[in-house]
Structures are given as structure tokens and as C-alpha cells.
Amino acid sequence: MMAISETNYKNQKEYWDYQRKVQYNREQLSAIAEKFEGRVYNDFGMVHIDDVKTRLWDKIPPSEYEDPPEHWVPQDPKFKLWNEV
């Protein structure tokens, strides 16, 4: 998918700002969870890192999301702005 166009962003600024905020927080959580890969176990053995990420993400209420820094560029191209390509 391509980056968000300038026109699309201006027409739906609040929507895209929120989507980018969610993406920023997902990326931050993912980076933290990666540090635990291979070190999280339950009664059945090692827990897959994707399950760890999902469980952590499900516990974070949207009210706790952090705003992305001003010059942050998302890893996923569908959340990049036209000028971040």
C-alpha cells in the first residue's frame, strides 16, 4: 500500500493522526516484547512472541497511548505520510 496522500491526510486529519498514534504504540510495544522472545513460559512451555504481543496490547487502554514524537516515521508504509516516503 502507498503512503497517505496529502489531500487524504488533510481531509481526514483526526482519523490519520489517531491511526498513526495507534501504530506508534504498537511499534513501541513490539520492540519491548521482542526483548522477551524465548524467555516467556506458561504451563505448556514457551509462549510464542506474537501471543505475548497480543496479550500485552489487549491490556493497554487507548487512554494510555502515547503521542508519537514529531519526527517519527512508521515502519508500515500504509501509515506513512506523503512526505515520509
QUIWODA-V453912 format. One record per residue. N is the residue number from 1. PHI is phi in radians with two decimals (999 if undefined). OMEGA is omega in radians with two decimals (999 if undefined). Layout:
BEGIN
<<N PHI OMEGA> <N PHI OMEGA>>
END
This chain:
BEGIN
<<1 999 -3.12> <2 -1.49 3.11> <3 -1.17 3.10> <4 -1.27 -3.14> <5 -1.25 3.13> <6 -1.05 -3.14> <7 -1.12 3.13> <8 -1.07 -3.14> <9 -1.09 -3.12> <10 -1.15 -3.14> <11 -1.28 -3.09> <12 -2.32 -3.03> <13 -0.99 -3.11> <14 -1.07 3.13> <15 -1.06 -3.09> <16 -1.20 3.09> <17 -1.08 3.12> <18 -1.20 3.12> <19 -1.05 3.12> <20 -1.22 3.09> <21 -1.12 3.10> <22 -1.07 -3.14> <23 -1.09 3.11> <24 -1.03 -3.12> <25 -1.17 3.06> <26 -1.10 3.13> <27 -1.13 3.13> <28 -1.14 3.12> <29 -1.10 -3.14> <30 -1.08 3.13> <31 -1.10 3.12> <32 -1.21 -3.11> <33 -1.11 -3.14> <34 -1.00 -3.14> <35 -1.17 -3.12> <36 -1.74 -3.10> <37 -1.01 3.13> <38 1.42 -3.10> <39 -2.18 -3.14> <40 -2.01 -3.09> <41 -2.25 2.95> <42 -2.20 -3.10> <43 -1.10 -3.06> <44 -1.83 3.13> <45 2.13 -3.09> <46 -1.17 3.12> <47 -1.62 3.13> <48 -1.10 -3.06> <49 -1.05 3.10> <50 -1.13 3.08> <51 -1.19 3.10> <52 -1.09 3.14> <53 -1.05 -3.14> <54 -1.10 -3.13> <55 -1.11 3.12> <56 -1.14 -3.11> <57 -1.06 -3.13> <58 -1.14 -3.11> <59 -1.62 -3.12> <60 -1.66 3.10> <61 -1.30 3.13> <62 -0.94 3.13> <63 -1.14 -3.13> <64 -1.66 -3.13> <65 -1.08 3.09> <66 -1.65 3.06> <67 -1.31 3.11> <68 -1.22 3.06> <69 -1.07 -3.05> <70 -1.00 -3.05> <71 -1.79 3.13> <72 -1.22 3.07> <73 -2.13 -3.13> <74 -1.11 3.07> <75 -1.27 -3.11> <76 -1.39 -3.08> <77 -1.04 -3.10> <78 -1.27 3.09> <79 -1.90 3.10> <80 -1.38 3.06> <81 -1.47 -3.13> <82 -0.90 -3.07> <83 -1.66 3.13> <84 -1.91 -3.08> <85 -1.26 999>>
END
